[in-house]
């Protein structure tokens, strides 16, 4: 049995979307969050172009995890980024939520076509290494299915660079913006917040010292592993 009812699933996705706005990561309608119910084969996602100040839990759209198509009874268009979300869920069974924004700092690095270097422990607590940068889509990939191929590109980048989506819970796309993910929609939002914060810190670090060194591997290992994995000891026992 799924842990959430459909209404609870929609409520969780609504809450995640509003949290993106409250965190200052979304301007106008430039963002979306989703969650997946794998037992039901359902993805819940924000409707396309609906302003956040009129969004309600009932407006959250349900699509098929298998096909990405609207489920019977749905009348609103799902987010235009739905094919990206669905592909990531299909390829990465360990994730349960996704958040996409055009947050100012992370998007600036994406537009500059630079990965976000790990300059300190704030970054290392969540991202095991730089926030990666995916290559631009080709003209053929854009024409053949822009949003789907965005998801294909993200998965391709992680596979080719031997990255673990559990250890690197986000990416920036060249000339575009960030995507983040996690075990739940709420966790995806948290990772989107962290991604934006470390993007801003990296920008300021380079403004202060253009030759700043990235975090030594020993410090990166220590800070990441004390929060993640079998030997983690940060926080309270579960």
N, C-alpha and C positions, 0 to 999 in steps of 0.2 A: 504494500500500500504506500502511496505517496504521503509524505509528511504534511503537506499543505492541501487544502481544498483549492479548487480553481479560484474562488473568490479571494482566498488568502494569498494565492500566487499573484493575482492581479494587484492586490494591496501592496505586496512586497515590492513589486516592480514600480508601482506608482510612487511609493516611498523613496525608492532609489533614485528615480528621476527627479523628484522634488529635492532630494539631498544634493544632487549635482548643482541645482540652482542655488540652494542655500550656501553651498561651499564656494560659490563664485566661479564655478567652472563653465557655466553655460550663459551665453548671451542670446537673447531672442529665442529661437528654437534650434540652436546649433548644438545639439547633443541628444543622446538617447541612452537608456539603460534597458537591459533585458534579463530574464532568468529562464532556465529550462527545467521542465519536469520530465525527466527521462522515462519514468515508468509510464506516464501517459503519452509520451512522444509529442510534447507540446512545448513551444517557446512563447513566452509572453513578452511583449515589447511595446514601446511607446508608439502611438499613432503618428503618422507623418504630418508634420507641419502644424500640429496643435499647440497653441500657446500654453505655457506651463501654468499661467494663472487661471485658466479655465479647465485644465486637465483634471479628470476624476479617475478613481480606480476602475470604474466601469468602462472607461474609454480604452484601457489597455487592451491591445489586440492579441489574439491567439493565432499562432500559425503552426503548421505541422513541422516537427523536427526532421522528418524524412524528406519533405518536399519544399518546405518554406512557404507553402500556399496557405491562404486564409482557411481557418476551420469553418465548418457550416455555422451559420448564424452571425458571423462577423460582418459588419457593414462598413467599417472604417478601414482606410488603407493603413497597412503597417508601415513603420519607418522605412524610408528608402534604403537604409543600411541593413535591413533585415537579412539579405543574402550573406552579408559578411558575418553577422552574428550566427546564423544557422550553420554556416560552414565551419566556424570555429567550434561550435558545440559538437558537430559531427566528427570532427577530427581529434578533438581533445576531450575525452570523456571525463577527465578529472575536474573540469571547470563547470560552475553552475550559474555564473552571472557575468555579464559584460557591460562595460560602460564606455561610451564614446563621447568625447567632448572636442571643442575647439578652444580649450583654455589657453590663456594668453602666453604664458611662458613656454609650455611644452610645444605649442603650435609654432612659436618663434624658432625653436630648434628644428622642428620639422621643415619649416619653410627655408631655413638655412641649410637643410640637408646635412645635418650633423647629428650623430648619436650624442646622448647626454652622458658626459664622463662622470665617473664616480669619484667625487672629490672629498668624500668624508663619510663619517659613520651614520649620519642621518639617511643618506642614500643607501649605505650598505645594510641597514637594518631590514630593508624590504627588497631591494634589487641586488642580486648577486652578480655585480658587474655593471657595465654601462647600460642605460636604457637604449636598446638597439634601434637602428634606423633601417627601415625597409627601402629597397630600391624603388625608383618610380615605375609605375606601370607603363608598358609599351602602348603605342597607339592601337595595336591589334588587341591587346588585353582590355583596353578601355572600351573599344567598340564591341567586343564579344560579350561583355558583361562586366561593367565597371565594379559594381558592388561585390558580386561573387568573386571576381578575380582579386579584389582587395583581400578577402579572406584567404584565398589560395596563396597569395603573396606572403601574408603573415605566417602561415603554416610552413611554407617553403623556406622562409628566412630562418625560422627556428630549427627546421630539420637540417638545412645546409650548414648552419653554424653550431649545431649540437647544443642548442639551448633548451632548457627545461622550462615550460610555461609556469610550473609551480615556483621556480626560483627566480624567474624574470616575468613578473605578472603584468607586463605592458610593453608597448612598442610605439614608436612614432613613425609615421609614413611620410616619405619625401613629398614635399609640396602640399601636404595635407594636414594631419593632426594626429593626436594620440588615441589609442585604444588601450583599455585595461580590463583585467578579468580577475575572477576569484572563485572561491567555492560557492558563494552566494552573490546575489545582486548587491547586497550591502557591502560585502567584501570587495567587489569590483569597484564600487564607489570609493571605498577607502584607498584602494590602490591608485585610482585616478587622482585623488587628493594628494597622495604621496608623490606621484609622478609630477604633478604640477609644482609642488613645493621644491623638489630636488632640481627641477628645471630652472626655477628662479634662483636657487642657491648657486647652481653651476654658473649661471649667467653673471651673478654678482661676484663670484670667485674669480672669473676671468677678467672682469672689469678691474678688480683690485690687483690681480697678478696674472698677466697674460701667459706666464710660464709656470703656472701652478702645477704641482705634481698631483697625479691621481693617487687614490688611496693604496697604500702598500697591501699586497696580497694577504699578509698575516692579519692585518686589521680588518680587511674585508671578510676574511674567513671567520674571525672571532665574532664580529657583530652580526653577521648573517646567521651563523650556526647557533648563537645563544638564543635566537628567536625561532629558528626553524630546524626541523629534523629531530632525530631520536634523542639527541643530547641537549635539546633546548632547555633553558632554565629561566628564561625571562617570564614574568607574570606568575599567576597562581596555577597550581595543579588543576587539571580538569577532572 
